[in-house]
Amino acid sequence: MFALIALSNAGGLSGAGSNIPIILIFYKLNMDRAVPLSACVAVVATSFRFVYNFKEKHPRDPNRNLINYEMVSVSMPLVFLGSFLGVILGKMIGNMA
């Protein structure tokens, strides 16, 4: 699982989506525990990647940062909205089944 997270992080992803099946199959946890655990792993991996790349410069323009913070500030509200709606819809769908 550590190798999968490291490879995902090197590719610019957190590896959260690919961790859920591993947690379900090999660690025998149910979905109610696997998803939050995977989200926690994603937060830690993303935070590590942010700290590691914070002072890195763009390869073609040394005046720019490697991370485009303007794009992050524009997209984060949509990420939060999607998470919020996903939780609400998940509760509604879970109650229907």
C-alpha positions, 0 to 999 in steps of 0.5 A: 500500500505504501508503494502504491501511495508513493507511485500515485504521489509521484504522478500527482495523485493522492492514491485515495481511490486505489487504496479503498479496494486494497483496504477492503480486500487485504485488511478486511475492513468494511466500506464505512471504515475504508473510505475515511481511512483512505481520505486520511491517507489522501490528506497526508499524501497531498500535504506532504507533496505540497510541503515538498513542492512549495519552493520549487520553481517552474522548469521553463520559467524561474519566475513562476512557482511549480504549483499554480496557486491561482488555479488552486484558489479557483478550483477549491470551492468547487471541490468543497461543494462536490464533497458536500453534495456527495455526502448529502447524496450518499446519505440519501441513497444509503437511506433508500437502499 
